[in-house]
């Protein structure tokens, strides 16, 4: 049985970073000083993401796969970044800082 965690109650959307992705990893800019949660929304293709201080996402290994047309929330530390890559198709993914 899976445990599902929803976004934190009362979250406000902040800065969004829209990233066009492909077969090479792309990194976001650093999340803000008061950002502890990000909302991730994928487009028509699934994507692999990795969050950390200087992450590099890969379609194999330790990156998380998020399906196509999915919205999910992740806990982050202020100043961290996200890296995203897509295996076969290019697409778009949006990272929104929540507060």
N, C-alpha and C positions, 0 to 999 in steps of 0.2 A: 504494500500500500504506500502510495506516495504522499508526502506532506507538501502542501502548496502554501507558499507565502505570498501574500498580496503586497502591493505597494504600501508604504507607510500612510496611515490616515492623515489627511490634511496636507499632502504634498503640493507644492506649487511648482509649476514649470518655470525654468529659468532659461539660460543660454542653450541653444540647440546647435549641434554641429552635424551638417548633412554631408555625408561622405559618399563619393562614387567609388565603388570597389571593383576589383578585378582579381587577377591571379597573383598579383604582388601585394604584400601587406601594406596597409595604409594606417597611419597613426593619427589619433586626435591630438589636439592641443591639450595642455594640462587642464584638469577640472579645477573649478574655482576653490577659493580658500574656505568656503562654507558648504561645499558640496560633499554629501555623504551618501547620496543615492543618485543613480542615473537610470533613465528610462531608455531602453533600446528598442527601436522599431525597424524591422527588416522590410524590404520590398518584395519583389516577385521571385527572388532567389534566396536560398538559405545562405548563411554566412558563418564563419568561424571567428570568434572574438577572444581576446585575452586582455585582461586588465592588470595593470601593475605600474611600476615606476618608469620602466622603459620597455614595454612589451613588444613582442613580435609574434603576431598570430600565424598559425600554420594550419593547413587542412588535415594534417596528421599530428598526433602527439597531444600536447597538453592544452589545446585551445578548445573552447566550448562551441558546439554547433547550435545555432539557432535557426529554426525552420523558416520557410518563406512566409511572409505576411504575419509575423508574430511580434507581439509587444511583450517585453519582459523588463523587470526591474532588478538592479544589482547594487549592492552596497559597495562603496568606494571610500578611499581615503583622500582628503583634499590634496590636490597636486598630482594625483595619479593620472594616467592616460589609458586609453584603450587602443588596441590594434585590431584591425579587421581584414579578412581576406575571404575571397570566394573561390571555390575550387574550379568550376568549369565556365560559369557565366558571369558577366559583370552585372552590377546592379547598384542599389543605393541602400544606405542604412543611416539612421538618425540616432544620435546620442543626445538626450536632453537632460540637463542637470536639474535635479529636483531639490527643493528645500522646504 
